[in-house]
Amino acid sequence: MCRLLLYKGKKPILMAHLLTNPAHSIINQSFDSRLRIDHRRPLNGDGFGVGWYDNEPDDRSPPCIFTSVTPAWSNTNLVRLAEKIKSPLLFAHVRASTSGSVTEANCHPWNYGRIMWMHNGGIAQFDKIKRKLQNALPESLFLFVQGNTDSEWAFALFLSFLANPNADSFEYQELREAMLKTIAQLNAWAEEAGINEPSLLNFAVTDGSSVVCVRYISSKTEEAASLYFSSGTRFECYRPGYYRMVKADRREDMVVIASEPLTFEKADWLTIPTNTVMVITPKLNVLLQPIRDKFHAEERGVEVKVGEDEDAVARIPEPRAQMMARLSDAILSKEGQNTSMDTYHSNPHRSSVRQMVEQTN
């Protein structure tokens, strides 16, 4: 299972504070992942990618993306870049592939104009629905895809649900709606093809202003691949390798989303519930809402808002949902020591999920 990370903040952050310096940074997760569903392949060494936007708020240029097929932990250029580049919005991804070629064209993230996309998971038996997906695309989006991963084809499908994918900016509501339509269409094609194996669809997309991500699995009983978030005023290094999210007041100046927490500070991280869509608005309000489709389970449901956005929703007091939203014991109760996984990762998933071929990542 790949690992992903994204950051959005009012102020640019030095990439090293997220990618390389924290004790459980995404670079360390590339060789020391603690929450993988597929434990047979503990390394994420099949390439990596980093994408970021310019510091200037009025700049409408596409994101800059750096990818490589080398393992993230051994790429000195990544370390050098991370020590120099600052950005208010960045995506990072480390890849573990069990099928498909290891090429730069298959490394996440990808961009289409201002829009940037990445994925952790896999579309089950993608070869059975690939032709339908391709036939549904307009010519421009069909020709856009350069690699052979299901993730990039899913990105093209997402773009097809936007009124104008070539626009410079989008309302977050449109991005969220396109994301939900993408998932619904993939599920519909899977049902038509008689695919019973669940798909793991942790997608993330941004236009440089808003961010939409989902933690999703096409199953009522399985848990999706892990996903966490942390928000606060600043991400502070209090000694080399050790960071914490500081909350100086009630405002949110930054949000970090990651497959695994980057720090040992348990209280800083919340689990994003399974089958939930999360939005970070341009004003840094955080909205979480359950995806109410055929795979929705009421006990999973949680609706939360962080911030004062008028479109935000309020928390629903469901005991199990609240329990799922707490920080899990997933990472470390002692510095540098792996302890028990969270409530929903302590037991192995059914073999159908464990054995799923990740055509994407």
HUGIRA-V400500 format. One record per residue. N is the residue number from 1. SS is DSSP state (2 for helix, 1 for strand, 0 for the rest). PHI is phi as a letter, one per 30 degrees, with the letter a starting at -180 (999 if undefined). NEAR is the number of other ideal C-beta (glycine too) atoms within 12 Angstrom. Layout:
n;ss;phi;near
N;SS;PHI;NEAR
N;SS;PHI;NEAR
//
This chain:
n;ss;phi;near
1;0;999;45
2;0;d;52
3;1;b;52
4;1;b;51
5;1;a;51
6;1;b;50
7;1;b;44
8;1;b;45
9;1;b;34
10;1;d;23
11;1;c;20
12;1;d;25
13;1;c;36
14;1;d;26
15;0;e;36
16;2;e;30
17;2;d;37
18;2;c;44
19;2;d;47
20;0;b;37
21;0;d;29
22;0;d;43
23;0;e;31
24;0;c;41
25;0;d;39
26;2;d;47
27;2;d;36
28;2;d;33
29;2;d;44
30;0;d;42
31;0;b;24
32;0;b;27
33;0;d;42
34;0;c;36
35;0;b;42
36;0;d;37
37;0;d;41
38;0;c;31
39;0;d;19
40;0;d;17
41;0;b;25
42;0;d;20
43;0;c;29
44;0;c;42
45;0;c;29
46;0;c;36
47;0;j;38
48;1;a;50
49;1;a;49
50;1;b;44
51;1;b;41
52;1;b;40
53;0;c;38
54;0;d;22
55;0;d;22
56;0;d;13
57;0;d;16
58;0;c;12
59;0;d;20
60;0;c;18
61;0;d;16
62;0;d;23
63;0;d;35
64;1;c;25
65;1;b;30
66;1;c;32
67;1;b;35
68;1;a;31
69;0;d;23
70;0;d;24
71;0;d;25
72;2;e;43
73;2;d;27
74;2;c;19
75;0;c;27
76;2;d;16
77;2;d;18
78;2;d;32
79;2;d;23
80;2;d;15
81;2;d;30
82;2;d;32
83;0;d;17
84;0;b;17
85;0;c;31
86;1;c;24
87;1;a;39
88;1;d;33
89;1;a;44
90;1;b;48
91;1;c;48
92;1;b;51
93;1;a;50
94;1;c;49
95;0;c;49
96;0;b;44
97;0;c;35
98;0;c;24
99;0;a;23
100;0;i;28
101;0;d;18
102;0;c;25
103;0;b;20
104;2;d;22
105;2;d;24
106;2;c;38
107;0;d;43
108;0;d;49
109;0;d;47
110;1;c;40
111;1;b;33
112;1;b;34
113;0;i;26
114;0;d;31
115;1;d;43
116;1;b;44
117;1;b;49
118;1;a;51
119;1;a;53
120;1;b;51
121;1;k;49
122;1;a;45
123;0;d;46
124;0;d;35
125;0;h;26
126;2;e;38
127;2;e;23
128;2;d;23
129;0;c;31
130;2;e;28
131;2;d;16
132;2;d;23
133;2;d;33
134;2;d;26
135;2;d;17
136;2;d;26
137;0;d;27
138;0;d;19
139;2;e;13
140;2;d;16
141;2;d;28
142;2;d;21
143;2;d;12
144;2;d;28
145;0;d;29
146;0;c;21
147;0;c;33
148;0;b;22
149;0;c;43
150;2;d;43
151;2;d;47
152;2;d;41
153;2;d;42
154;2;d;51
155;2;d;39
156;2;d;37
157;2;d;44
158;2;e;46
159;2;d;40
160;2;d;29
161;0;c;31
162;0;d;34
163;0;d;15
164;0;b;21
165;0;d;31
166;0;c;20
167;0;d;20
168;0;d;17
169;0;a;24
170;0;b;35
171;0;d;21
172;2;d;34
173;2;d;23
174;2;d;27
175;2;d;43
176;2;d;36
177;2;d;23
178;2;d;36
179;2;d;44
180;2;d;32
181;2;d;28
182;2;d;40
183;2;d;43
184;2;d;27
185;2;d;31
186;2;d;46
187;2;d;30
188;2;d;21
189;2;d;33
190;2;d;32
191;2;d;21
192;2;d;15
193;0;d;23
194;0;i;12
195;0;d;25
196;0;c;17
197;0;d;28
198;0;d;36
199;0;c;47
200;1;c;48
201;1;b;49
202;1;d;51
203;1;c;53
204;1;b;50
205;1;b;53
206;1;b;46
207;0;c;39
208;0;j;39
209;0;b;33
210;0;c;38
211;1;b;44
212;1;b;47
213;1;b;49
214;1;b;49
215;1;c;44
216;0;b;45
217;1;b;44
218;0;d;39
219;0;a;31
220;0;d;19
221;0;c;19
222;0;d;32
223;0;c;39
224;0;d;44
225;0;e;47
226;0;d;42
227;0;a;51
228;1;b;46
229;1;b;42
230;1;b;43
231;1;b;36
232;1;l;32
233;0;c;23
234;1;a;26
235;1;c;36
236;1;c;24
237;1;c;25
238;1;c;18
239;1;a;14
240;0;e;12
241;0;i;21
242;1;c;23
243;1;b;32
244;1;b;28
245;1;d;38
246;1;c;23
247;0;c;21
248;0;d;13
249;0;a;10
250;0;d;12
251;0;d;22
252;0;c;33
253;0;c;32
254;1;a;38
255;1;b;47
256;1;b;50
257;1;c;48
258;1;a;50
259;0;d;49
260;0;b;45
261;0;e;43
262;0;d;42
263;0;b;37
264;0;c;32
265;0;d;30
266;2;e;26
267;2;d;18
268;2;d;32
269;0;b;39
270;1;c;38
271;1;d;43
272;0;d;48
273;0;d;45
274;0;e;43
275;0;h;44
276;1;b;47
277;1;c;46
278;1;b;48
279;1;b;46
280;1;c;45
281;0;d;32
282;0;e;27
283;0;d;25
284;0;i;34
285;0;d;29
286;1;c;41
287;1;c;40
288;1;b;43
289;1;b;34
290;1;d;33
291;0;c;40
292;0;c;18
293;0;b;27
294;0;d;16
295;0;c;30
296;0;d;26
297;0;c;27
298;2;e;17
299;2;d;21
300;2;d;39
301;0;d;28
302;0;a;38
303;0;b;29
304;1;b;33
305;1;b;27
306;1;b;33
307;0;j;25
308;0;c;16
309;0;d;22
310;0;d;12
311;0;c;22
312;0;d;24
313;0;c;24
314;0;c;15
315;0;d;20
316;0;c;22
317;0;d;14
318;0;c;20
319;2;e;15
320;2;d;20
321;2;d;29
322;2;d;21
323;2;d;20
324;2;d;35
325;2;d;36
326;0;d;23
327;0;d;28
328;0;d;33
329;0;d;25
330;0;d;34
331;0;c;41
332;0;b;30
333;0;c;18
334;1;b;13
335;0;e;18
336;0;i;16
337;1;c;15
338;0;d;22
339;0;c;20
340;0;d;19
341;0;d;27
342;0;d;33
343;0;e;21
344;0;c;35
345;0;b;36
346;0;d;15
347;0;c;15
348;0;d;19
349;0;d;31
350;0;e;18
351;2;e;14
352;2;d;24
353;2;d;34
354;2;d;26
355;0;c;21
356;0;d;37
357;0;d;30
358;0;d;39
359;0;d;35
360;0;d;44
361;0;c;52
//
